[in-house]
């Protein structure tokens, strides 16, 4: 999860333009603009993103040179998932106050979030440029190092990412972003024990459903099944509306051959996120193992129709049959249903696809 907004810094800005305070770059002396700005801060802190955006917009209209209004509106747009608007606002703020190092970091986080959402490597390149610029201005900024590491991770440059994230963590051992993203690099490179260590550090700072879910995956991959079950269950308790912990706990139940509970968790995951192709794939495999081929065919059809899901590095991970070719699975099901021509067609389609090999030896 991205610790994108530093509210303490925003609170300091609120009073800069007040009567009797010395103005500085990015501040305002327009009292009406300051009042609107303060309303934006209050709305933002209450997580009322549209209200925050509206208030910061009023502030910027009342004082078009008020860089902090653009910067904070950018944070509200980013929190609302409107990454392009956020990037535009941070860029506007930097034109007004190019010496504001923190805004480069904020823009970088918005760019990395955009890269993650739309699978655009160019966004990660831009985020990396922002991190490098911020570090040239303040070499001791832990958040800039963490942004650098996160951007390098998005570009698949894992060794460099680990170096940058390690530097950020050493500068600020209480920043959960560093542990979170380093754990994702470790999970992606099958270093599960290291991932467990980092996720435990993150949980000790702030216990979240995402961290519990992701640590459960690491425990599952190291065959530490009781610990995996405990983490998935706690993840569900912390966020009952999150689909991924149900899906992953279902996979745990498959591993321990409790198929009734696995089915219940897969059903719950699909009810919470009906668009998840991974959940339908995993339930199809469960149905296939139980020789319920018609049900398996229905689920695998949906998984193929939906297509592969992109990995979301900002939230909990869902794990399925890693690297499995969906068409080969459906060919097996067609064969079991006595439909050799359909199976042959799917095998021909599978031959066109890239060979999917499981990333980690455990297969999850």
N, C-alpha and C positions, 0 to 999 in steps of 0.2 A: 504494500500500500504506500502511496506517495505522501510523504510529509511535505506537501507542496507549499502550504501557507504558514508563515511564521506570524501568528497573531500578535505576539509581543512586539514585533517590529512595527506592525501596523498601528498598534496603540500608541507608540511613541510618535508616529507621524501625525496622529490626530491633533495633538496639541501644538504642533509647530507653528501653524498659521494663526494661532490665537492672539488676541490683543496683548501686546507687550512682549510677544516672543519674537526673536530675531528670525526673519525669513531666510530660507536657504533654497538651493536648487531643488525643484520638485514640490515645494510647498506653495501655499497660497496665503494672501492677505485679505482675500474676499470672504467676509464673514458668512454670507449666504452659502458660498461654495463649501466652506468648512463645515457648516451645519449639515448640508446634504451629504458630505463625505462621512461625517460621524454617524449619520443614519445608515449609510452603507456599511460601515464597520459593524454596527449593532445587528443589522440584518444578516451580514455574513457570519458573524459569530453564532447566530441562531440558526444557521444553515438554510436561510430563506434566500436562495440564490436569485430568483427573479427580482425580489425587492431590493437586494443589494445592487444588482445591475442597474435597476432604475434609479436608485439614489446616487450611485457613482456617475451615471449619465447626466443627472441634473448638475452635479458638482462640476463636471467637465464643461457643460454648456455655460455655466455661470462664470467659469474661469478656464478658458481653453489652454492656458499655460500650466494648469495644475497637473503635473506629471504623476503625482501619487494617485490621483483619481483614476487615470488610465491604468496605472499599474494594478490597483486594487480591483478595478472592474475586470481586468484580465484574470485575476485569481478567481473571481466569481464565475466568469465564463468557463474557466478550466474546470472548476468544481461541478459545473452543470454539464460538462462533457462537450462544450462548444469550443473545441480546440483551435479552430481557425480564427475565431473572433478573439480568443485569448491571446494568440500569437500576435495578431494585429494590434491589440491594445498595448502589449508589452513593447512592441516596436515603436509605437507612438510615444510611450513613456520614455524610451531610450533616446528618441530624437530630442525630447525636451530636457532630459537629464542624462546625458551619455556617461556620466561618472558614477551612476548608480549600479554598482557591481551586483547587488542582489537581484536586480531586474533581469540581468543576463541569466542568472540561475533560474528564475521563475519562467522565463521564456524557454529555456532549455527543457525544463520539466514538461511544459505544454507541448513542445515539439516531440519529446520522447513518448508522451501519452498519445499523440497523434500517430506516431510511428507504430505504436503497439496496436492502436485501434484499427488502422488501415493497412498494416503490414507494408509500410513504406520505408525502405532503408534510407532514403534521402532525408527523411525527418530525423532519423538517428544521427546522420552526418551533421545536420544543422544543430542538433542538440549538443553534439560533441564540440562543435565550434563555439557554442555559447559557454560550455564548461571551460574550455581552454581560455577564452577571453576573460571569464570571471577569475580564473586562477592567475592570469597575468596581472590582474588588478589586486587580488588578495590571495596569496599563496597559502594562507592558513585557513581558508574556508572549507570546512569539512563537507558541507552540502554540495559544493562545486565538485569536489573529488568524487562524491557519491553519484552525482549526475554524470560525471565523466565515465565512471564504471558502469552505470546503467546503460549509457549510450553505447559503449563498447560491447556490452552484453547483447544489446539489440542487433549489433552488427556482426555478432558471432565471433568476436575477438576476445575469447574467454581469458586467456592468460593476462592480457593487458587489463581486462575488466577486474580481475582479482587483485591486481596490483593497486589500481585506483581505489577500489572499494576498501581494501585493507588500509590504505592511507587515510581515507575518510573516517573509518572506524577508529583508527588510532587517535585522530584529532578530536573525535566526538563519540566516545563509547556508548552514549545514550541515544544516538540517532538510529531508530529502528529501520530506516530505509537501507542503511548499509548492510545490516544483518539480513534483511529480507532479500535484497537483490543478490548478495553473495550466496545465500542459500539456493537461489534459483540457478545460479551458475553451477553450483555444486550438484544440484539435482540433474541438471542438463548434461553434466559430464560424469554422472554416475558415482560421484563422491558423496555417498549418502550419509556416512558418519559425520563428515564435516558439515553437511546440510543440517543434520540433527543438532549439532552444537550451536550453529548460528541461529536456528529457529528457537532453540531453548533460550538463547540470550534475548531474542526479540520478545518471546513470551514473558520472560521475567520483567521486561520493561512495560509491555502492554499486551495482555492476553486477548487475542482476537480469533475469530473463527477461521480466518485465512491462514494464520500461522499454525493453528492446531491441525487444520486440514493438510497443509503441506508437510508438516512434520509427520503426520500419520502416513503419508505416502512414503517418506523416507524410511519409517519403521517397517512398512509393508515390504519395501524393496530389500530390507535387510532381514526379512523373515522374523521380525520381532512383533509377532501378531498381536499379543495382548496389549502392547503399547500402542500399536496402530489402532486397534479397536477403541481404546480409551480416548485417543486424540480425535478420531472421527466423531465419536459420540459427544465429546465436549464441544467440538466445532458446531455440531447441530444444535446443542443447547445454547451456544453463544449467538447463533444466527439461524433460527428455525426456517428462514426463507431461502437459505442458500442450498442450491441443488447439488453442488459438487461433493460435499461430505456424505450425503446419502449415496451418491453413485460410488464413491470410493469405499464406503463401508460395505456396500453390496459386493464389491470385488473381494473385500476381506472375507465376507461370508462364503463366497464361492471357493476361496482358498481353503477354508476350514470345512467345506462341504455342507454348509447349512443353507440349502437352496431355497427354503421357504422364506427365510429372513433376507436372503439376497434378492429374491423377487420383490419383497415388500419395499426394500430400499430403492431398487431400480424404479418401481412404480412411483414412489414418492419423489424421486429425482425428476422423472418425466413430468409429473404433475406440477412441479415447481418451475421447470424449464422445458416446455414441450418442444422447443426448437433444437434440443441437444442431440446431435447425431451420435455422439459417443454413448449416451445412455441407451439409445435404441440398439446400437451395435452390441453393447454388453448384454442387454436383455435378450437379443437375438441369439447370442452364443449360449446363454443360459437355457433358452427354449430348445436349442439344438441338442444340448447335452441331455435334455429330458425327452428327446425324440418328439417334441411338439413342433413339427416341421412347418405346418401352416402358419402358426404364430411366429415362428422364427423367420419365415419368408416375409411376412408383413413388416416386421421390425427392420430386417436388413434392407428391404426395399426403401424404407424411409431413410435409413442411414446413407444409402447410396444417393438418393435424391437430394438430401440435404448437403452432402459433400463433406470433406474434411473440415474440422474446426481449427481455427487459429489459436495458438497458445496465448493466453492472456496473462502477461507478467505482472499486471497490477492487482490481480485477485487470486482466489483459490484455484488450484490446478485440478482438472478432472483427468483421470487416467483410465485408459481403456486397453484394448488389445494393441499395444504399441507396434506400429509398422505393419499391421496386418492388412493384406489386400482384401478389400471388401468383396470384390468380384469372385475371388477364390472361395470365400466363405459362402457366398450365395450359390456358387457352382456345387459345393458340397451339399447344400440344402436341396438344390434341384435334383441332384443324384439320389438323395434319400427319398425324394418324392417321386422317383421314377420318371424324371423328365430329362433324359440324356441330351437332347438337342439344346435345351436351354442351358444346361451345364456346360456344354461344349462352347456355346456362344460366349458365356461369361469367362471361360478360361481363355478364349481368344482375346477378349477385352482386357483381362488381367495381364496378358503378355505384353500389351501396349504400355502398361503402367510401369512406373519406376519400381524396382524391387524394394519392398519395405522390410528393413531389418530392424529388429528391436534394438534400441539404443543401449539399454542396460542388460547385463546377463540374466537378471532375474525375470525379465519378460514383462515387467509392469512399469 
